[in-house]
């Protein structure tokens, strides 16, 4: 019975993560890329500023 509770809890957490994902608009994506092209701060700093992963930035 504990395993079914655990699976339910895991599914609950996955649902929360799925529903709370941030969606960047096209304008926001362009703004972030333009900031990177200006080279005022490193890509790593930009990613920390916007709380995104570097691999996500390069996609």
Predicted model as a PDB file, atoms N, CA, C, CB and O in Angstrom, pLDDT in the B-factor column:
MODEL        1                                                                  
ATOM      1  N   UNK A   1       0.810  -1.189   0.000  1.00 47.00           N  
ATOM      2  CA  UNK A   1       0.000   0.000   0.000  1.00 47.00           C  
ATOM      3  C   UNK A   1       0.860   1.262   0.000  1.00 47.00           C  
ATOM      4  CB  UNK A   1      -0.925  -0.007   1.191  1.00 47.00           C  
ATOM      5  O   UNK A   1       0.452   2.289  -0.541  1.00 47.00           O  
ATOM      6  N   UNK A   2       2.036   1.191   0.598  1.00 51.00           N  
ATOM      7  CA  UNK A   2       2.911   2.361   0.627  1.00 51.00           C  
ATOM      8  C   UNK A   2       3.387   2.721  -0.779  1.00 51.00           C  
ATOM      9  CB  UNK A   2       4.117   2.105   1.544  1.00 51.00           C  
ATOM     10  O   UNK A   2       3.554   3.900  -1.091  1.00 51.00           O  
ATOM     11  N   UNK A   3       3.606   1.715  -1.632  1.00 51.00           N  
ATOM     12  CA  UNK A   3       4.097   2.000  -2.973  1.00 51.00           C  
ATOM     13  C   UNK A   3       3.062   2.779  -3.778  1.00 51.00           C  
ATOM     14  CB  UNK A   3       4.460   0.702  -3.693  1.00 51.00           C  
ATOM     15  O   UNK A   3       3.429   3.650  -4.567  1.00 51.00           O  
ATOM     16  N   UNK A   4       1.783   2.482  -3.594  1.00 51.00           N  
ATOM     17  CA  UNK A   4       0.760   3.222  -4.324  1.00 51.00           C  
ATOM     18  C   UNK A   4       0.695   4.669  -3.851  1.00 51.00           C  
ATOM     19  CB  UNK A   4      -0.606   2.550  -4.159  1.00 51.00           C  
ATOM     20  O   UNK A   4       0.457   5.578  -4.647  1.00 51.00           O  
ATOM     21  N   UNK A   5       0.911   4.883  -2.539  1.00 57.00           N  
ATOM     22  CA  UNK A   5       0.955   6.260  -2.032  1.00 57.00           C  
ATOM     23  C   UNK A   5       2.146   6.995  -2.621  1.00 57.00           C  
ATOM     24  CB  UNK A   5       1.027   6.278  -0.489  1.00 57.00           C  
ATOM     25  O   UNK A   5       2.039   8.161  -3.001  1.00 57.00           O  
ATOM     26  N   UNK A   6       3.290   6.307  -2.696  1.00 62.00           N  
ATOM     27  CA  UNK A   6       4.489   6.932  -3.218  1.00 62.00           C  
ATOM     28  C   UNK A   6       4.290   7.317  -4.686  1.00 62.00           C  
ATOM     29  CB  UNK A   6       5.695   5.993  -3.062  1.00 62.00           C  
ATOM     30  O   UNK A   6       4.658   8.417  -5.100  1.00 62.00           O  
ATOM     31  N   UNK A   7       3.716   6.420  -5.458  1.00 73.00           N  
ATOM     32  CA  UNK A   7       3.470   6.729  -6.857  1.00 73.00           C  
ATOM     33  C   UNK A   7       2.508   7.898  -6.987  1.00 73.00           C  
ATOM     34  CB  UNK A   7       2.919   5.506  -7.587  1.00 73.00           C  
ATOM     35  O   UNK A   7       2.687   8.752  -7.856  1.00 73.00           O  
ATOM     36  N   UNK A   8       1.513   7.946  -6.154  1.00 83.00           N  
ATOM     37  CA  UNK A   8       0.567   9.054  -6.187  1.00 83.00           C  
ATOM     38  C   UNK A   8       1.267  10.355  -5.840  1.00 83.00           C  
ATOM     39  CB  UNK A   8      -0.598   8.802  -5.225  1.00 83.00           C  
ATOM     40  O   UNK A   8       1.022  11.375  -6.484  1.00 83.00           O  
ATOM     41  N   UNK A   9       2.128  10.340  -4.843  1.00 83.00           N  
ATOM     42  CA  UNK A   9       2.871  11.540  -4.457  1.00 83.00           C  
ATOM     43  C   UNK A   9       3.811  11.971  -5.577  1.00 83.00           C  
ATOM     44  CB  UNK A   9       3.666  11.291  -3.162  1.00 83.00           C  
ATOM     45  O   UNK A   9       3.920  13.161  -5.873  1.00 83.00           O  
ATOM     46  N   UNK A  10       4.489  11.009  -6.200  1.00 84.00           N  
ATOM     47  CA  UNK A  10       5.379  11.336  -7.309  1.00 84.00           C  
ATOM     48  C   UNK A  10       4.602  11.951  -8.466  1.00 84.00           C  
ATOM     49  CB  UNK A  10       6.127  10.088  -7.781  1.00 84.00           C  
ATOM     50  O   UNK A  10       5.042  12.933  -9.064  1.00 84.00           O  
ATOM     51  N   UNK A  11       3.451  11.373  -8.777  1.00 83.00           N  
ATOM     52  CA  UNK A  11       2.632  11.924  -9.857  1.00 83.00           C  
ATOM     53  C   UNK A  11       2.134  13.322  -9.513  1.00 83.00           C  
ATOM     54  CB  UNK A  11       1.446  11.004 -10.149  1.00 83.00           C  
ATOM     55  O   UNK A  11       2.060  14.198 -10.375  1.00 83.00           O  
ATOM     56  N   UNK A  12       1.796  13.516  -8.248  1.00 84.00           N  
ATOM     57  CA  UNK A  12       1.335  14.829  -7.798  1.00 84.00           C  
ATOM     58  C   UNK A  12       2.431  15.876  -7.994  1.00 84.00           C  
ATOM     59  CB  UNK A  12       0.906  14.773  -6.318  1.00 84.00           C  
ATOM     60  O   UNK A  12       2.164  16.977  -8.476  1.00 84.00           O  
ATOM     61  N   UNK A  13       3.655  15.532  -7.622  1.00 81.00           N  
ATOM     62  CA  UNK A  13       4.782  16.460  -7.775  1.00 81.00           C  
ATOM     63  C   UNK A  13       5.057  16.732  -9.251  1.00 81.00           C  
ATOM     64  CB  UNK A  13       6.049  15.895  -7.094  1.00 81.00           C  
ATOM     65  O   UNK A  13       5.312  17.872  -9.640  1.00 81.00           O  
ATOM     66  N   UNK A  14       5.004  15.692 -10.066  1.00 80.00           N  
ATOM     67  CA  UNK A  14       5.220  15.875 -11.502  1.00 80.00           C  
ATOM     68  C   UNK A  14       4.154  16.787 -12.106  1.00 80.00           C  
ATOM     69  CB  UNK A  14       5.221  14.519 -12.220  1.00 80.00           C  
ATOM     70  O   UNK A  14       4.460  17.622 -12.957  1.00 80.00           O  
ATOM     71  N   UNK A  15       2.913  16.632 -11.670  1.00 80.00           N  
ATOM     72  CA  UNK A  15       1.837  17.495 -12.162  1.00 80.00           C  
ATOM     73  C   UNK A  15       2.073  18.948 -11.772  1.00 80.00           C  
ATOM     74  CB  UNK A  15       0.486  17.023 -11.623  1.00 80.00           C  
ATOM     75  O   UNK A  15       1.844  19.854 -12.572  1.00 80.00           O  
ATOM     76  N   UNK A  16       2.528  19.168 -10.550  1.00 80.00           N  
ATOM     77  CA  UNK A  16       2.809  20.537 -10.105  1.00 80.00           C  
ATOM     78  C   UNK A  16       3.916  21.140 -10.952  1.00 80.00           C  
ATOM     79  CB  UNK A  16       3.202  20.563  -8.610  1.00 80.00           C  
ATOM     80  O   UNK A  16       3.801  22.278 -11.407  1.00 80.00           O  
ATOM     81  N   UNK A  17       4.989  20.387 -11.168  1.00 75.00           N  
ATOM     82  CA  UNK A  17       6.106  20.892 -11.980  1.00 75.00           C  
ATOM     83  C   UNK A  17       5.653  21.197 -13.396  1.00 75.00           C  
ATOM     84  CB  UNK A  17       7.258  19.878 -12.007  1.00 75.00           C  
ATOM     85  O   UNK A  17       6.055  22.208 -13.972  1.00 75.00           O  
ATOM     86  N   UNK A  18       4.827  20.341 -13.958  1.00 75.00           N  
ATOM     87  CA  UNK A  18       4.327  20.548 -15.311  1.00 75.00           C  
ATOM     88  C   UNK A  18       3.487  21.820 -15.401  1.00 75.00           C  
ATOM     89  CB  UNK A  18       3.505  19.342 -15.762  1.00 75.00           C  
ATOM     90  O   UNK A  18       3.584  22.575 -16.369  1.00 75.00           O  
ATOM     91  N   UNK A  19       2.663  22.044 -14.382  1.00 76.00           N  
ATOM     92  CA  UNK A  19       1.763  23.193 -14.399  1.00 76.00           C  
ATOM     93  C   UNK A  19       2.438  24.507 -14.042  1.00 76.00           C  
ATOM     94  CB  UNK A  19       0.635  22.954 -13.460  1.00 76.00           C  
ATOM     95  O   UNK A  19       1.893  25.573 -14.326  1.00 76.00           O  
ATOM     96  N   UNK A  20       3.612  24.452 -13.426  1.00 75.00           N  
ATOM     97  CA  UNK A  20       4.272  25.688 -13.010  1.00 75.00           C  
ATOM     98  C   UNK A  20       5.464  26.042 -13.885  1.00 75.00           C  
ATOM     99  CB  UNK A  20       4.720  25.572 -11.578  1.00 75.00           C  
ATOM    100  O   UNK A  20       6.244  26.930 -13.540  1.00 75.00           O  
ATOM    101  N   UNK A  21       5.611  25.364 -15.003  1.00 74.00           N  
ATOM    102  CA  UNK A  21       6.703  25.695 -15.911  1.00 74.00           C  
ATOM    103  C   UNK A  21       6.501  27.088 -16.460  1.00 74.00           C  
ATOM    104  CB  UNK A  21       6.801  24.672 -17.056  1.00 74.00           C  
ATOM    105  O   UNK A  21       5.387  27.487 -16.799  1.00 74.00           O  
ATOM    106  N   UNK A  22       7.597  27.823 -16.543  1.00 79.00           N  
ATOM    107  CA  UNK A  22       7.497  29.167 -17.086  1.00 79.00           C  
ATOM    108  C   UNK A  22       7.526  29.095 -18.608  1.00 79.00           C  
ATOM    109  CB  UNK A  22       8.640  30.068 -16.554  1.00 79.00           C  
ATOM    110  O   UNK A  22       8.310  28.349 -19.195  1.00 79.00           O  
ATOM    111  N   UNK A  23       6.683  29.859 -19.214  1.00 84.00           N  
ATOM    112  CA  UNK A  23       6.644  29.943 -20.666  1.00 84.00           C  
ATOM    113  C   UNK A  23       7.122  31.338 -21.056  1.00 84.00           C  
ATOM    114  CB  UNK A  23       5.202  29.650 -21.225  1.00 84.00           C  
ATOM    115  O   UNK A  23       6.519  32.338 -20.668  1.00 84.00           O  
ATOM    116  N   UNK A  24       8.205  31.398 -21.821  1.00 86.00           N  
ATOM    117  CA  UNK A  24       8.711  32.684 -22.280  1.00 86.00           C  
ATOM    118  C   UNK A  24       8.030  33.038 -23.599  1.00 86.00           C  
ATOM    119  CB  UNK A  24      10.258  32.651 -22.442  1.00 86.00           C  
ATOM    120  O   UNK A  24       7.911  32.199 -24.492  1.00 86.00           O  
ATOM    121  N   UNK A  25       7.591  34.272 -23.710  1.00 90.00           N  
ATOM    122  CA  UNK A  25       6.996  34.730 -24.969  1.00 90.00           C  
ATOM    123  C   UNK A  25       8.111  34.950 -25.988  1.00 90.00           C  
ATOM    124  CB  UNK A  25       6.167  36.042 -24.760  1.00 90.00           C  
ATOM    125  O   UNK A  25       9.290  34.961 -25.636  1.00 90.00           O  
ATOM    126  N   UNK A  26       7.739  35.121 -27.222  1.00 92.00           N  
ATOM    127  CA  UNK A  26       8.727  35.372 -28.271  1.00 92.00           C  
ATOM    128  C   UNK A  26       9.515  36.638 -27.990  1.00 92.00           C  
ATOM    129  CB  UNK A  26       8.047  35.474 -29.631  1.00 92.00           C  
ATOM    130  O   UNK A  26      10.723  36.693 -28.224  1.00 92.00           O  
ATOM    131  N   UNK A  27       8.825  37.661 -27.484  1.00 94.00           N  
ATOM    132  CA  UNK A  27       9.497  38.926 -27.176  1.00 94.00           C  
ATOM    133  C   UNK A  27      10.530  38.744 -26.074  1.00 94.00           C  
ATOM    134  CB  UNK A  27       8.475  39.989 -26.764  1.00 94.00           C  
ATOM    135  O   UNK A  27      11.621  39.311 -26.139  1.00 94.00           O  
ATOM    136  N   UNK A  28      10.187  37.950 -25.060  1.00 92.00           N  
ATOM    137  CA  UNK A  28      11.122  37.708 -23.971  1.00 92.00           C  
ATOM    138  C   UNK A  28      12.346  36.940 -24.464  1.00 92.00           C  
ATOM    139  CB  UNK A  28      10.435  36.940 -22.842  1.00 92.00           C  
ATOM    140  O   UNK A  28      13.471  37.230 -24.055  1.00 92.00           O  
ATOM    141  N   UNK A  29      12.127  35.969 -25.334  1.00 91.00           N  
ATOM    142  CA  UNK A  29      13.241  35.188 -25.877  1.00 91.00           C  
ATOM    143  C   UNK A  29      14.169  36.091 -26.688  1.00 91.00           C  
ATOM    144  CB  UNK A  29      12.716  34.023 -26.755  1.00 91.00           C  
ATOM    145  O   UNK A  29      15.391  35.998 -26.570  1.00 91.00           O  
ATOM    146  N   UNK A  30      13.591  36.956 -27.504  1.00 93.00           N  
ATOM    147  CA  UNK A  30      14.391  37.875 -28.307  1.00 93.00           C  
ATOM    148  C   UNK A  30      15.181  38.820 -27.409  1.00 93.00           C  
ATOM    149  CB  UNK A  30      13.495  38.675 -29.265  1.00 93.00           C  
ATOM    150  O   UNK A  30      16.352  39.096 -27.670  1.00 93.00           O  
ATOM    151  N   UNK A  31      14.545  39.312 -26.360  1.00 93.00           N  
ATOM    152  CA  UNK A  31      15.211  40.214 -25.428  1.00 93.00           C  
ATOM    153  C   UNK A  31      16.429  39.542 -24.781  1.00 93.00           C  
ATOM    154  CB  UNK A  31      14.227  40.679 -24.347  1.00 93.00           C  
ATOM    155  O   UNK A  31      17.489  40.157 -24.663  1.00 93.00           O  
ATOM    156  N   UNK A  32      16.276  38.301 -24.371  1.00 92.00           N  
ATOM    157  CA  UNK A  32      17.380  37.576 -23.733  1.00 92.00           C  
ATOM    158  C   UNK A  32      18.528  37.371 -24.720  1.00 92.00           C  
ATOM    159  CB  UNK A  32      16.893  36.212 -23.191  1.00 92.00           C  
ATOM    160  O   UNK A  32      19.694  37.551 -24.368  1.00 92.00           O  
ATOM    161  N   UNK A  33      18.196  36.997 -25.952  1.00 93.00           N  
ATOM    162  CA  UNK A  33      19.235  36.786 -26.967  1.00 93.00           C  
ATOM    163  C   UNK A  33      19.925  38.095 -27.306  1.00 93.00           C  
ATOM    164  CB  UNK A  33      18.636  36.162 -28.237  1.00 93.00           C  
ATOM    165  O   UNK A  33      21.143  38.120 -27.482  1.00 93.00           O  
ATOM    166  N   UNK A  34      19.174  39.182 -27.401  1.00 94.00           N  
ATOM    167  CA  UNK A  34      19.767  40.487 -27.697  1.00 94.00           C  
ATOM    168  C   UNK A  34      20.714  40.920 -26.575  1.00 94.00           C  
ATOM    169  CB  UNK A  34      18.664  41.545 -27.900  1.00 94.00           C  
ATOM    170  O   UNK A  34      21.773  41.489 -26.836  1.00 94.00           O  
ATOM    171  N   UNK A  35      20.333  40.651 -25.347  1.00 93.00           N  
ATOM    172  CA  UNK A  35      21.220  40.960 -24.221  1.00 93.00           C  
ATOM    173  C   UNK A  35      22.518  40.170 -24.342  1.00 93.00           C  
ATOM    174  CB  UNK A  35      20.525  40.649 -22.874  1.00 93.00           C  
ATOM    175  O   UNK A  35      23.592  40.693 -24.042  1.00 93.00           O  
ATOM    176  N   UNK A  36      22.430  38.930 -24.773  1.00 93.00           N  
ATOM    177  CA  UNK A  36      23.629  38.099 -24.926  1.00 93.00           C  
ATOM    178  C   UNK A  36      24.503  38.634 -26.056  1.00 93.00           C  
ATOM    179  CB  UNK A  36      23.243  36.625 -25.199  1.00 93.00           C  
ATOM    180  O   UNK A  36      25.729  38.633 -25.950  1.00 93.00           O  
ATOM    181  N   UNK A  37      23.872  39.090 -27.139  1.00 94.00           N  
ATOM    182  CA  UNK A  37      24.639  39.611 -28.269  1.00 94.00           C  
ATOM    183  C   UNK A  37      25.352  40.920 -27.928  1.00 94.00           C  
ATOM    184  CB  UNK A  37      23.723  39.821 -29.465  1.00 94.00           C  
ATOM    185  O   UNK A  37      26.413  41.217 -28.477  1.00 94.00           O  
ATOM    186  N   UNK A  38      24.766  41.695 -27.025  1.00 94.00           N  
ATOM    187  CA  UNK A  38      25.418  42.941 -26.601  1.00 94.00           C  
ATOM    188  C   UNK A  38      26.685  42.665 -25.805  1.00 94.00           C  
ATOM    189  CB  UNK A  38      24.457  43.788 -25.766  1.00 94.00           C  
ATOM    190  O   UNK A  38      27.555  43.530 -25.706  1.00 94.00           O  
ATOM    191  N   UNK A  39      26.796  41.476 -25.241  1.00 90.00           N  
ATOM    192  CA  UNK A  39      27.967  41.019 -24.486  1.00 90.00           C  
ATOM    193  C   UNK A  39      28.274  41.895 -23.284  1.00 90.00           C  
ATOM    194  CB  UNK A  39      29.172  40.971 -25.387  1.00 90.00           C  
ATOM    195  O   UNK A  39      29.436  42.045 -22.906  1.00 90.00           O  
ATOM    196  N   UNK A  40      27.237  42.479 -22.676  1.00 90.00           N  
ATOM    197  CA  UNK A  40      27.455  43.269 -21.464  1.00 90.00           C  
ATOM    198  C   UNK A  40      27.696  42.351 -20.268  1.00 90.00           C  
ATOM    199  CB  UNK A  40      26.250  44.197 -21.195  1.00 90.00           C  
ATOM    200  O   UNK A  40      28.389  42.727 -19.324  1.00 90.00           O  
ATOM    201  N   UNK A  41      27.127  41.154 -20.309  1.00 90.00           N  
ATOM    202  CA  UNK A  41      27.383  40.145 -19.283  1.00 90.00           C  
ATOM    203  C   UNK A  41      27.480  38.792 -19.958  1.00 90.00           C  
ATOM    204  CB  UNK A  41      26.272  40.144 -18.191  1.00 90.00           C  
ATOM    205  O   UNK A  41      26.992  38.606 -21.072  1.00 90.00           O  
ATOM    206  N   UNK A  42      28.103  37.861 -19.286  1.00 92.00           N  
ATOM    207  CA  UNK A  42      28.301  36.533 -19.876  1.00 92.00           C  
ATOM    208  C   UNK A  42      26.966  35.786 -19.990  1.00 92.00           C  
ATOM    209  CB  UNK A  42      29.303  35.709 -19.029  1.00 92.00           C  
ATOM    210  O   UNK A  42      25.977  36.145 -19.353  1.00 92.00           O  
ATOM    211  N   UNK A  43      26.969  34.758 -20.806  1.00 93.00           N  
ATOM    212  CA  UNK A  43      25.780  33.931 -20.978  1.00 93.00           C  
ATOM    213  C   UNK A  43      25.411  33.279 -19.651  1.00 93.00           C  
ATOM    214  CB  UNK A  43      26.009  32.857 -22.067  1.00 93.00           C  
ATOM    215  O   UNK A  43      24.231  33.153 -19.323  1.00 93.00           O  
ATOM    216  N   UNK A  44      26.421  32.865 -18.892  1.00 93.00           N  
ATOM    217  CA  UNK A  44      26.158  32.239 -17.595  1.00 93.00           C  
ATOM    218  C   UNK A  44      25.441  33.215 -16.663  1.00 93.00           C  
ATOM    219  CB  UNK A  44      27.473  31.755 -16.952  1.00 93.00           C  
ATOM    220  O   UNK A  44      24.516  32.827 -15.949  1.00 93.00           O  
ATOM    221  N   UNK A  45      25.864  34.473 -16.668  1.00 94.00           N  
ATOM    222  CA  UNK A  45      25.213  35.480 -15.829  1.00 94.00           C  
ATOM    223  C   UNK A  45      23.778  35.735 -16.286  1.00 94.00           C  
ATOM    224  CB  UNK A  45      26.011  36.789 -15.851  1.00 94.00           C  
ATOM    225  O   UNK A  45      22.876  35.877 -15.461  1.00 94.00           O  
ATOM    226  N   UNK A  46      23.573  35.793 -17.594  1.00 93.00           N  
ATOM    227  CA  UNK A  46      22.218  35.979 -18.123  1.00 93.00           C  
ATOM    228  C   UNK A  46      21.309  34.822 -17.724  1.00 93.00           C  
ATOM    229  CB  UNK A  46      22.253  36.116 -19.650  1.00 93.00           C  
ATOM    230  O   UNK A  46      20.157  35.022 -17.337  1.00 93.00           O  
ATOM    231  N   UNK A  47      21.839  33.627 -17.825  1.00 92.00           N  
ATOM    232  CA  UNK A  47      21.039  32.453 -17.466  1.00 92.00           C  
ATOM    233  C   UNK A  47      20.667  32.481 -15.989  1.00 92.00           C  
ATOM    234  CB  UNK A  47      21.803  31.159 -17.793  1.00 92.00           C  
ATOM    235  O   UNK A  47      19.547  32.126 -15.620  1.00 92.00           O  
ATOM    236  N   UNK A  48      21.593  32.899 -15.153  1.00 92.00           N  
ATOM    237  CA  UNK A  48      21.273  33.029 -13.722  1.00 92.00           C  
ATOM    238  C   UNK A  48      20.241  34.126 -13.509  1.00 92.00           C  
ATOM    239  CB  UNK A  48      22.548  33.331 -12.896  1.00 92.00           C  
ATOM    240  O   UNK A  48      19.334  33.975 -12.690  1.00 92.00           O  
ATOM    241  N   UNK A  49      20.370  35.227 -14.239  1.00 91.00           N  
ATOM    242  CA  UNK A  49      19.430  36.351 -14.103  1.00 91.00           C  
ATOM    243  C   UNK A  49      18.004  35.920 -14.424  1.00 91.00           C  
ATOM    244  CB  UNK A  49      19.844  37.513 -15.022  1.00 91.00           C  
ATOM    245  O   UNK A  49      17.065  36.294 -13.721  1.00 91.00           O  
ATOM    246  N   UNK A  50      17.841  35.131 -15.489  1.00 90.00           N  
ATOM    247  CA  UNK A  50      16.513  34.709 -15.921  1.00 90.00           C  
ATOM    248  C   UNK A  50      16.143  33.312 -15.424  1.00 90.00           C  
ATOM    249  CB  UNK A  50      16.432  34.747 -17.426  1.00 90.00           C  
ATOM    250  O   UNK A  50      15.087  32.790 -15.779  1.00 90.00           O  
ATOM    251  N   UNK A  51      16.989  32.714 -14.618  1.00 88.00           N  
ATOM    252  CA  UNK A  51      16.760  31.372 -14.049  1.00 88.00           C  
ATOM    253  C   UNK A  51      16.480  30.333 -15.120  1.00 88.00           C  
ATOM    254  CB  UNK A  51      15.600  31.407 -13.067  1.00 88.00           C  
ATOM    255  O   UNK A  51      15.509  29.581 -15.041  1.00 88.00           O  
ATOM    256  N   UNK A  52      17.342  30.306 -16.113  1.00 90.00           N  
ATOM    257  CA  UNK A  52      17.248  29.285 -17.151  1.00 90.00           C  
ATOM    258  C   UNK A  52      18.559  28.515 -17.208  1.00 90.00           C  
ATOM    259  CB  UNK A  52      16.917  29.919 -18.533  1.00 90.00           C  
ATOM    260  O   UNK A  52      19.594  29.011 -16.763  1.00 90.00           O  
ATOM    261  N   UNK A  53      18.521  27.322 -17.747  1.00 90.00           N  
ATOM    262  CA  UNK A  53      19.699  26.498 -17.904  1.00 90.00           C  
ATOM    263  C   UNK A  53      20.428  26.951 -19.164  1.00 90.00           C  
ATOM    264  CB  UNK A  53      19.328  24.987 -17.973  1.00 90.00           C  
ATOM    265  O   UNK A  53      19.797  27.366 -20.136  1.00 90.00           O  
ATOM    266  N   UNK A  54      21.774  26.868 -19.146  1.00 91.00           N  
ATOM    267  CA  UNK A  54      22.544  27.296 -20.319  1.00 91.00           C  
ATOM    268  C   UNK A  54      22.176  26.486 -21.554  1.00 91.00           C  
ATOM    269  CB  UNK A  54      24.041  27.173 -20.047  1.00 91.00           C  
ATOM    270  O   UNK A  54      22.116  27.033 -22.654  1.00 91.00           O  
ATOM    271  N   UNK A  55      21.931  25.193 -21.389  1.00 91.00           N  
ATOM    272  CA  UNK A  55      21.558  24.383 -22.557  1.00 91.00           C  
ATOM    273  C   UNK A  55      20.234  24.857 -23.140  1.00 91.00           C  
ATOM    274  CB  UNK A  55      21.463  22.892 -22.176  1.00 91.00           C  
ATOM    275  O   UNK A  55      20.040  24.814 -24.355  1.00 91.00           O  
ATOM    276  N   UNK A  56      19.330  25.305 -22.287  1.00 88.00           N  
ATOM    277  CA  UNK A  56      18.052  25.846 -22.772  1.00 88.00           C  
ATOM    278  C   UNK A  56      18.297  27.136 -23.553  1.00 88.00           C  
ATOM    279  CB  UNK A  56      17.075  26.106 -21.588  1.00 88.00           C  
ATOM    280  O   UNK A  56      17.641  27.390 -24.564  1.00 88.00           O  
ATOM    281  N   UNK A  57      19.234  27.939 -23.085  1.00 90.00           N  
ATOM    282  CA  UNK A  57      19.562  29.193 -23.774  1.00 90.00           C  
ATOM    283  C   UNK A  57      20.063  28.904 -25.192  1.00 90.00           C  
ATOM    284  CB  UNK A  57      20.631  29.992 -22.977  1.00 90.00           C  
ATOM    285  O   UNK A  57      19.643  29.559 -26.146  1.00 90.00           O  
ATOM    286  N   UNK A  58      20.957  27.925 -25.325  1.00 90.00           N  
ATOM    287  CA  UNK A  58      21.546  27.643 -26.617  1.00 90.00           C  
ATOM    288  C   UNK A  58      20.589  26.944 -27.577  1.00 90.00           C  
ATOM    289  CB  UNK A  58      22.766  26.809 -26.434  1.00 90.00           C  
ATOM    290  O   UNK A  58      20.827  26.937 -28.785  1.00 90.00           O  
ATOM    291  N   UNK A  59      19.508  26.356 -27.057  1.00 87.00           N  
ATOM    292  CA  UNK A  59      18.498  25.758 -27.940  1.00 87.00           C  
ATOM    293  C   UNK A  59      17.777  26.857 -28.671  1.00 87.00           C  
ATOM    294  CB  UNK A  59      17.494  24.883 -27.147  1.00 87.00           C  
ATOM    295  O   UNK A  59      16.881  26.582 -29.470  1.00 87.00           O  
TER     296      UNK A  59                                                      
ENDMDL                                                                          
END                                                                             
